[in-house]
């Protein structure tokens, strides 16, 4: 929770200049403490549907031990689902109609497995655009992950993603470009982020859109915010990933190769596996391709023990900061995105 500047102690001003969240006494007195309602638009395929729920729910749950969160998962009807996923969605998910009727304080939109460059070919293109348009007018802040970032940059800013050829995936070092933005408060100046994508929005495109870039790496931009500095948060990577997520994705890619739905045996994700793990997986590959092994012999349990998570702490801090920014600006009336006196074009009063 934020500090309250209840006196003219100089340290309050100094901390605020450094990017710490400091509320004035008047602002604090007019802030209503209540629960937050956060939507999760889950567009991930069936194999990752429930894991993605848990990843984002866990991040929200870890973010603040005082605020109370109501999480509302929903998806898009045009996404084809299997029997098990459809049952899960029918039992536990709301519809977008339900979401619009009840309102939200914040929204998270997940990535999706769409490899083709042209997003307009995605079956849920128009439905996703409808959600994005609604959220901008009714939600305090929308956090976009990977494909959702690409979609919003196209919908709202006319910046279409570009194919990058080979799949970019692995765990990559990143650095903070703007240490004063509240989302970066308390975050290490350098930290890792998992990526998994065939397409990208370039730094030049982010800049052309007027997006404020907060975090980048040698493989491109990871984190940015819309020109108002809060209402849309863009992740191009997958900081929500579990430690084992890339290993499970590697296994799924092997299955796709065996089913001949991909042309080549998948390469290893970069900066993720130990040399010993690579040797084990190479031996598995040799035996698999010679028919000595099948996919049931995949050494997941053995490799899992060797994996490091070098992104979770930074992700938790960033999500906590995001929740804090929402909490300090959202209206007590869930149908209104901002409390009275907040400028929607500068909700954090940073300009």
C-alpha positions as CSV (number, residue, x, y, z in Angstrom):
1,X,0.0,0.0,0.0
2,X,1.2,3.6,-0.7
3,X,2.8,6.0,1.8
4,X,0.7,9.0,2.8
5,X,2.5,12.4,2.8
6,X,0.8,13.6,6.0
7,X,3.5,16.2,6.7
8,X,6.0,18.3,4.7
9,X,8.9,15.9,5.5
10,X,11.3,16.4,2.5
11,X,11.8,12.6,2.2
12,X,8.2,12.3,0.8
13,X,9.0,14.6,-2.1
14,X,12.4,12.9,-2.7
15,X,10.8,9.4,-2.8
16,X,8.1,10.6,-5.1
17,X,10.7,12.0,-7.5
18,X,12.4,8.6,-7.5
19,X,9.2,6.9,-8.6
20,X,7.8,5.8,-5.3
21,X,4.0,6.0,-4.9
22,X,3.2,8.8,-2.4
23,X,-0.4,9.9,-1.8
24,X,-1.3,13.3,-0.5
25,X,-3.4,13.4,2.7
26,X,-6.3,14.9,0.7
27,X,-6.1,12.1,-1.9
28,X,-5.9,9.5,0.8
29,X,-8.9,10.9,2.7
30,X,-11.0,10.7,-0.5
31,X,-9.9,7.1,-1.4
32,X,-12.5,4.5,-0.7
33,X,-11.0,1.1,0.4
34,X,-12.9,-1.7,-1.3
35,X,-12.4,-4.9,-3.2
36,X,-11.1,-4.9,-6.8
37,X,-12.8,-6.8,-9.6
38,X,-10.3,-8.0,-12.3
39,X,-11.3,-9.7,-15.5
40,X,-9.1,-12.4,-17.2
41,X,-9.8,-12.8,-20.9
42,X,-8.3,-16.2,-21.5
43,X,-7.6,-16.8,-25.2
44,X,-5.0,-19.6,-24.7
45,X,-5.6,-23.0,-26.3
46,X,-7.1,-25.9,-24.4
47,X,-3.7,-27.4,-23.3
48,X,-2.7,-24.1,-21.5
49,X,-6.2,-22.8,-20.5
50,X,-6.2,-23.8,-16.8
51,X,-2.5,-23.3,-16.3
52,X,-2.8,-19.7,-17.6
53,X,-5.6,-19.1,-15.2
54,X,-3.5,-20.3,-12.3
55,X,-0.5,-18.2,-13.5
56,X,-2.4,-14.9,-13.5
57,X,-4.5,-15.7,-10.4
58,X,-1.3,-16.5,-8.5
59,X,0.3,-13.2,-9.6
60,X,-2.7,-11.2,-8.5
61,X,-3.0,-13.1,-5.2
62,X,0.7,-12.5,-4.4
63,X,0.5,-8.8,-5.2
64,X,-1.2,-7.3,-2.1
65,X,-2.1,-8.9,1.2
66,X,-4.5,-6.2,2.2
67,X,-6.7,-5.6,-0.8
68,X,-9.4,-8.2,-1.7
69,X,-9.6,-9.4,-5.3
70,X,-12.5,-10.9,-7.3
71,X,-11.3,-12.5,-10.5
72,X,-13.6,-13.0,-13.4
73,X,-12.4,-15.3,-16.2
74,X,-14.1,-15.3,-19.6
75,X,-13.1,-16.2,-23.1
76,X,-14.3,-15.7,-26.7
77,X,-16.9,-17.9,-28.3
78,X,-15.2,-18.1,-31.6
79,X,-12.2,-20.0,-30.2
80,X,-12.7,-23.7,-30.9
81,X,-12.6,-25.8,-27.8
82,X,-12.5,-29.5,-27.0
83,X,-15.1,-31.2,-24.8
84,X,-13.1,-30.9,-21.6
85,X,-12.3,-27.2,-22.0
86,X,-15.9,-26.4,-23.0
87,X,-17.1,-28.1,-19.9
88,X,-14.7,-26.1,-17.7
89,X,-15.7,-22.8,-19.4
90,X,-19.4,-23.5,-19.1
91,X,-19.0,-24.3,-15.4
92,X,-16.6,-21.6,-14.3
93,X,-16.4,-18.8,-16.8
94,X,-18.6,-15.8,-17.4
95,X,-19.6,-14.4,-20.8
96,X,-18.5,-11.0,-22.1
97,X,-22.2,-10.0,-21.7
98,X,-22.0,-10.8,-18.0
99,X,-18.7,-8.9,-17.7
100,X,-20.1,-5.8,-19.3
101,X,-23.2,-5.9,-17.1
102,X,-21.2,-6.1,-13.8
103,X,-18.2,-3.9,-14.8
104,X,-14.5,-4.3,-14.0
105,X,-11.8,-2.3,-12.3
106,X,-9.0,-3.9,-14.3
107,X,-8.6,-6.4,-17.1
108,X,-5.9,-8.9,-18.2
109,X,-5.9,-10.2,-21.7
110,X,-3.7,-13.3,-22.2
111,X,-1.7,-14.3,-25.3
112,X,-2.9,-16.9,-27.8
113,X,-1.2,-19.4,-30.1
114,X,-1.6,-17.7,-33.4
115,X,1.6,-18.1,-35.5
116,X,0.5,-16.4,-38.7
117,X,1.6,-12.8,-39.1
118,X,-1.8,-11.4,-40.1
119,X,-4.0,-11.2,-37.0
120,X,-7.1,-10.5,-39.1
121,X,-7.1,-14.1,-40.0
122,X,-7.5,-15.1,-36.4
123,X,-11.1,-16.4,-35.9
124,X,-11.6,-14.2,-32.8
125,X,-10.3,-11.0,-34.3
126,X,-13.5,-9.0,-34.2
127,X,-14.6,-10.3,-30.8
128,X,-11.2,-9.3,-29.3
129,X,-11.5,-5.9,-30.8
130,X,-14.9,-5.4,-29.2
131,X,-13.4,-6.3,-25.8
132,X,-10.5,-4.0,-26.2
133,X,-12.7,-1.1,-27.3
134,X,-15.1,-1.6,-24.4
135,X,-12.2,-1.9,-21.9
136,X,-10.7,1.4,-22.9
137,X,-13.9,3.3,-22.0
138,X,-14.9,1.3,-18.9
139,X,-11.8,-0.2,-17.2
140,X,-9.2,1.7,-15.3
141,X,-6.3,-0.3,-16.8
142,X,-5.9,-3.2,-19.2
143,X,-2.8,-5.4,-19.1
144,X,-2.0,-7.2,-22.4
145,X,0.2,-10.2,-22.8
146,X,2.1,-11.1,-26.0
147,X,-0.5,-11.6,-28.7
148,X,-2.9,-9.3,-26.9
149,X,-0.2,-6.6,-27.1
150,X,0.1,-7.1,-30.8
151,X,-3.6,-7.0,-31.3
152,X,-4.1,-3.7,-29.3
153,X,-1.2,-2.1,-31.2
154,X,-3.0,-2.9,-34.4
155,X,-6.5,-2.0,-33.2
156,X,-5.8,1.3,-31.5
157,X,-2.5,2.4,-33.2
158,X,-2.4,0.9,-36.6
159,X,0.9,-0.9,-35.9
160,X,0.8,-4.4,-37.4
161,X,3.1,-7.0,-36.1
162,X,5.9,-8.5,-38.3
163,X,7.0,-12.1,-38.7
164,X,10.5,-12.7,-37.4
165,X,11.2,-16.0,-39.1
166,X,12.3,-18.6,-36.6
167,X,10.5,-18.8,-33.3
168,X,11.9,-16.5,-30.6
169,X,11.8,-18.3,-27.3
170,X,13.7,-18.7,-24.2
171,X,14.6,-16.6,-21.1
172,X,16.3,-13.3,-21.9
173,X,18.0,-10.5,-19.9
174,X,16.2,-7.2,-19.8
175,X,16.9,-3.7,-18.5
176,X,14.7,-0.9,-17.3
177,X,14.7,2.3,-19.4
178,X,12.5,4.4,-17.1
179,X,13.2,3.9,-13.4
180,X,10.8,6.6,-12.3
181,X,7.5,5.1,-13.6
182,X,5.5,3.7,-10.7
183,X,5.3,0.3,-12.4
184,X,9.1,0.0,-12.0
185,X,9.2,0.9,-8.3
186,X,11.3,-1.7,-6.4
187,X,12.1,-3.7,-9.5
188,X,15.7,-4.7,-10.2
189,X,17.2,-2.6,-12.9
190,X,18.1,-5.8,-14.8
191,X,16.0,-9.0,-14.8
192,X,15.0,-11.9,-17.0
193,X,11.7,-12.5,-19.0
194,X,10.5,-15.6,-20.9
195,X,9.5,-15.0,-24.5
196,X,7.8,-17.3,-27.0
197,X,6.6,-15.8,-30.3
198,X,6.9,-15.9,-34.1
199,X,6.1,-12.2,-34.5
200,X,7.0,-8.9,-33.0
201,X,6.1,-5.2,-32.6
202,X,9.4,-3.4,-33.1
203,X,10.8,-0.6,-30.9
204,X,10.3,1.7,-33.8
205,X,6.6,0.8,-34.0
206,X,6.1,1.2,-30.2
207,X,7.7,4.7,-30.5
208,X,5.5,5.5,-33.5
209,X,2.4,4.6,-31.5
210,X,3.4,7.0,-28.7
211,X,3.9,4.1,-26.3
212,X,6.2,4.8,-23.4
213,X,8.8,2.0,-23.3
214,X,9.8,0.9,-19.8
215,X,11.7,-2.4,-20.3
216,X,13.6,-3.8,-23.3
217,X,16.3,-6.3,-24.3
218,X,18.4,-7.3,-27.3
219,X,15.4,-9.1,-28.7
220,X,13.2,-6.1,-28.4
221,X,10.7,-4.3,-26.3
222,X,9.1,-6.2,-23.4
223,X,7.1,-3.7,-21.3
224,X,5.4,-0.4,-22.3
225,X,2.5,1.8,-21.3
226,X,0.0,3.8,-23.4
227,X,0.5,7.5,-23.9
228,X,-1.4,8.3,-20.7
229,X,1.1,6.0,-18.8
230,X,-1.5,3.6,-17.3
231,X,-4.6,2.8,-19.2
232,X,-3.0,0.1,-21.3
233,X,0.0,-1.9,-20.1
234,X,1.9,-3.9,-22.8
235,X,3.8,-7.1,-22.2
236,X,5.5,-8.6,-25.3
237,X,7.0,-11.4,-23.3
238,X,5.4,-14.0,-20.9
239,X,6.5,-12.9,-17.4
240,X,3.5,-14.9,-16.0
241,X,5.1,-18.3,-17.1
242,X,5.8,-20.9,-14.5
243,X,9.3,-22.3,-14.2
244,X,8.3,-25.3,-16.2
245,X,6.2,-23.6,-18.9
246,X,8.8,-23.5,-21.6
247,X,9.7,-27.2,-21.0
248,X,6.0,-28.1,-21.4
249,X,5.9,-26.0,-24.6
250,X,9.0,-27.8,-25.9
251,X,7.3,-31.1,-25.3
252,X,4.1,-29.9,-27.1
253,X,6.3,-28.8,-30.0
254,X,7.8,-32.3,-30.1
255,X,4.3,-33.8,-30.2
256,X,3.5,-31.4,-33.1
257,X,6.6,-32.7,-35.0
258,X,5.6,-36.3,-34.4
259,X,2.1,-35.5,-35.7
260,X,3.7,-33.8,-38.7
261,X,2.0,-30.4,-37.9
262,X,5.4,-28.8,-37.8
263,X,8.3,-29.3,-40.2
264,X,11.3,-29.6,-37.9
265,X,12.2,-31.0,-34.5
266,X,12.0,-28.1,-32.1
267,X,15.3,-26.3,-31.0
268,X,15.9,-25.7,-27.3
269,X,14.6,-22.5,-25.7
270,X,17.6,-20.2,-25.2
271,X,19.2,-19.5,-21.8
272,X,16.8,-21.9,-20.1
273,X,18.3,-25.4,-19.9
274,X,21.6,-26.6,-18.3
275,X,24.1,-28.3,-20.5
276,X,23.4,-31.6,-18.8
277,X,19.7,-31.2,-19.5
278,X,20.4,-30.5,-23.1
279,X,22.5,-33.7,-23.3
280,X,19.6,-35.7,-21.7
281,X,17.1,-34.2,-24.2
282,X,19.4,-34.9,-27.1
283,X,19.7,-38.5,-26.1
284,X,16.0,-38.7,-25.8
285,X,15.6,-37.2,-29.3
286,X,17.9,-39.8,-30.8
287,X,16.0,-42.7,-29.2
288,X,12.6,-41.1,-30.0
289,X,13.5,-40.7,-33.7
290,X,14.8,-44.3,-33.8
291,X,11.5,-45.5,-32.3
292,X,13.2,-46.8,-29.1
293,X,11.2,-44.2,-27.1
294,X,7.8,-42.5,-27.4
295,X,6.5,-39.3,-26.0
296,X,5.6,-41.0,-22.7
297,X,9.4,-41.3,-22.1
298,X,9.9,-37.6,-22.1
299,X,12.2,-36.8,-19.1
300,X,10.1,-34.0,-17.7
301,X,10.5,-34.9,-14.0
302,X,14.3,-35.2,-14.4
303,X,14.7,-31.9,-16.3
304,X,12.3,-30.0,-14.0
305,X,14.7,-30.4,-11.1
306,X,17.4,-28.4,-13.0
307,X,15.3,-25.4,-14.0
308,X,15.8,-22.0,-12.5
309,X,13.2,-19.2,-12.3
310,X,15.0,-15.9,-12.8
311,X,11.9,-13.7,-13.6
312,X,9.3,-14.4,-10.9
313,X,10.3,-11.9,-8.3
314,X,10.4,-9.0,-10.8
315,X,7.1,-10.0,-12.2
316,X,5.5,-10.1,-8.8
317,X,6.7,-6.6,-8.0
318,X,5.5,-5.2,-11.4
319,X,2.0,-6.8,-10.9
320,X,1.9,-5.5,-7.4
321,X,2.7,-2.0,-8.7
322,X,0.1,-2.3,-11.4
323,X,-2.6,-3.3,-8.9
324,X,-1.5,-0.4,-6.7
325,X,-1.9,2.1,-9.5
326,X,-5.4,0.8,-10.3
327,X,-6.4,0.9,-6.6
328,X,-5.3,4.5,-6.3
329,X,-7.1,5.8,-9.3
330,X,-10.2,3.6,-9.8
331,X,-13.7,4.9,-8.8
332,X,-15.6,3.3,-6.0
333,X,-18.4,3.0,-8.5
334,X,-17.3,0.0,-10.7
335,X,-19.1,1.5,-13.7
336,X,-16.7,4.5,-13.7
337,X,-13.0,3.9,-14.5
338,X,-11.6,6.8,-12.5
339,X,-12.3,8.5,-9.2
340,X,-13.4,12.1,-9.3
341,X,-10.6,14.6,-10.1
342,X,-8.5,12.0,-12.0
343,X,-7.4,13.1,-15.5
344,X,-8.0,10.1,-17.8
345,X,-5.2,11.4,-20.0
346,X,-2.8,11.5,-17.1
347,X,-4.3,9.3,-14.3
348,X,-1.0,9.0,-12.4
349,X,-0.3,12.7,-12.6
350,X,3.1,12.1,-14.1
351,X,3.1,14.5,-17.0
